[in-house]
Amino acid sequence: MTEPLTDPVAAAPVAKSRSRRRRPSFEIVIPGTLLALIAAACLLAPILPGLPDPNLGVLNGGEGESRMGLFSPGHLLGTDALGRDLLSRSLHGGQLSIIVGLGSVAVGLLIGGTLGIVAGYAGGAVDTVVMRVLDVFLAFPSLVLALVVATYLGPSIPNLIIAIAFFAIPSYARIARAGALSVRERDFVLSARLTGARAGHILIRHVTPRVVGSLLTYGLLICGIAIITEASLSFLGLGISPPTPSWGSMMADGKTDLSTAPQIVLVPGLLLFLTVVSLNLLADGIRHRLDSEGSSR
Amino acid sequence: MLRLLGRRLLHLIPVTIGVSFLTFMLLNLLPGDPALTVLGEGATPEAVEAITEQMGLNDPVLLRYWHWFVGALGGDLGTSLNSGESVTTLLLQRVPTSLEIMLLAQIIALVVALPVAIVSVRRPGSLFDRFAGLTAFAGVATPPFLVGMLLVLVVAIPFGLPATGWIPFTENPVMNLRSAFLPALTLAAALYAVYMRVLRADLVTQLTQEEYVTTARAKGVAQGTIIRRHVLRNSVFPLITVIGINMGALLGGAVIVETLFAVPGLGKLMIDAIYQRDVVVVQGAVVVIAVAFVLINFAVDLLYAALDPRIRHDRASH
């Protein structure tokens, strides 16, 4: 039986290298914790005790009569106009935001990052062609591009991810290209080339590791924008199909009851806001950390 | 200057063609038959066949793009599948409304962001500075439709402002401004956040690093005067760049805000056309938005060169 996590010998070197590092600062810990809490609540929503089915409405009255206010029995935050539990729908809706946010960052980073690294390292005609084509994508306002692609592909989670990833590809490519350009002329790349290493090997072993850091930090910002874009598409009725809960479509539903039941808009709105703010703060914090580490070297 | 203009114009042409081509391809490969959109479901196969032939839908897609592109060059963007109206006419009716809202939003954002940034840097780290920083963070992290609904909650409902609807300027200028106020304010929130952060960061950098600031201080010039007379002028450049970059976000935001407040602008036209599968109108609207975005960034580059002699001469000497 092997349990590497509890093995003190295996854990020791990790602990040693940790203690040598500076302690994580508040600007990383606070948004990080908040994000972890929101993500845990959303992902664990299906098994949380006492949380009703998000799509099961309790009809007690006619159209619109089924809404329950805050702190109703069995529904902590009340229900929407169809009698569906607001807290449960908000947490389940968060799953979609997390999947689409992470998914579109992964897709955008993979495609954009690869294109940028290859273009920057290769230079010349390859560089010109790739960057010119990406300029075309950059010419679309991000939401308009996502709207057109989402309409074209139709509503499903993978399609949403692709539609939203589209707008991020050119930005990733630019960052990766800038990184690749700066590494290209460095001595270690030159010596790798002199020893006869193939281009693919140099790209993967030497160029990529030096670009990944800035790409991932930027990915946090893009994740926030992706979550907002998903909510915007759902708000416009072009996201995932109902009744699957999404923060955007929940807020669109609550629009008509805004003056009498603002919580239907405010609960998913607050979750969305906290998620995106945390992502931005985390990106800021990590960038500060990387900057100060870079300058102290 | 002229060479810079020429080179940027050359760059503009392939991007514009690429944008229109991409939009055309995406929309023309959409599932669903445009002939059915025109005739409605349940049309006879003969009628569908006739209209398909008449609209040239049997032609290869590249040929159709070519026809559309030639027409677009002459200002003809086709006719709406639903209403049969000219898309160019529809767009011309809607564009001024969107422009009014976006212009108002820019003005509101700048009018608020400038003084807030200036007061913030006079005492960095003060309570005001921190609070301003927080508002900027919040502005970036809140999607426009949420800002809009919050404004309806805290402004429109208590003060009895109209929450939806639009009154044209030609009908009643005062009521027009009233109906434009909330949509513009909504759009302005995110812009304010970006402008404030960029401006504050640039002011701080200049105040701490530039030697002309040290010189002015040594001469005994007051902090406020240094900011107003010297530093702010240089900060115009990053601000212009950011205004250009954010036009894209503004155009996207307009789509949402116009839908939320039922404002008959370009964005609302596009969304309604998407709902109705009116491909020709969507195409026209998207191309106009994208081309406008490209042109604005082109104008920003030119403005930059016109304002900063260093760029002008540096580029011209190559």
Contacts between the chains, C-beta under 8 A, distances in Angstrom:
chain1	res1	chain2	res2	distance
A	132	B	14	6.6
A	132	B	15	8.0
A	133	B	18	7.4
A	135	B	15	5.6
A	135	B	18	7.7
A	136	B	14	8.0
A	136	B	15	5.8
A	136	B	18	3.6
A	136	B	19	5.8
A	136	B	22	6.1
A	137	B	22	7.8
A	139	B	15	5.4
A	139	B	16	7.9
A	139	B	18	7.5
A	139	B	19	5.0
A	139	B	290	5.2
A	139	B	293	6.0
A	139	B	294	4.9
A	140	B	19	6.9
A	140	B	248	7.7
A	140	B	286	7.6
A	140	B	289	7.9
A	140	B	290	5.2
A	140	B	293	7.3
A	141	B	247	7.9
A	141	B	248	3.9
A	141	B	249	6.9
A	141	B	251	4.4
A	141	B	252	4.2
A	141	B	289	6.3
A	141	B	290	7.5
A	141	B	293	5.9
A	142	B	248	6.5
A	142	B	249	7.4
A	142	B	252	6.0
A	143	B	249	8.0
A	143	B	252	3.1
A	143	B	253	7.5
A	143	B	255	6.2
A	143	B	256	7.4
A	144	B	251	6.7
A	144	B	252	5.7
A	144	B	255	6.8
A	144	B	270	7.7
A	144	B	286	6.0
A	144	B	289	5.6
A	144	B	290	7.2
A	147	B	255	7.1
A	147	B	270	7.6
A	147	B	271	7.9
A	147	B	274	6.7
A	148	B	23	6.6
A	148	B	26	5.5
A	148	B	27	7.0
A	148	B	282	7.4
A	148	B	286	5.9
A	149	B	26	6.8
A	151	B	30	7.1
A	151	B	274	5.4
A	151	B	282	7.7
A	152	B	26	4.9
A	152	B	27	7.0
A	152	B	29	6.8
A	152	B	30	5.6
A	154	B	31	7.2
A	224	B	141	6.8
A	228	B	141	8.0
A	228	B	143	4.6
A	231	B	143	5.6
A	231	B	145	7.9
A	232	B	143	5.7
A	232	B	144	7.7
A	232	B	145	6.7
A	232	B	252	8.0
A	232	B	256	5.8
A	235	B	143	7.7
A	235	B	145	5.0
A	235	B	256	6.9
A	236	B	255	7.6
A	236	B	256	6.9
A	236	B	259	6.2
A	236	B	271	6.1
A	237	B	275	7.6
A	238	B	274	7.0
A	248	B	145	7.8
A	251	B	145	6.6
A	251	B	146	6.6
A	251	B	149	7.0
A	252	B	145	7.9
A	255	B	149	6.6
A	255	B	260	7.6
A	258	B	149	6.0
A	258	B	152	6.0
A	258	B	153	6.3
A	258	B	157	7.9
A	259	B	153	7.6
A	259	B	157	5.5
A	262	B	153	5.8
A	265	B	146	7.5
A	265	B	149	5.3
A	269	B	146	4.7
A	269	B	149	7.6
A	269	B	150	7.8
A	272	B	143	7.0
A	272	B	146	7.0
A	273	B	138	7.5
A	273	B	141	5.7
A	273	B	142	5.7
A	273	B	146	7.2
A	276	B	140	7.9
A	276	B	141	4.0
A	276	B	142	7.7
A	277	B	137	6.1
A	277	B	138	7.0
A	277	B	141	4.2
A	280	B	137	6.5
A	280	B	140	6.4
A	280	B	141	5.9
A	281	B	137	7.2
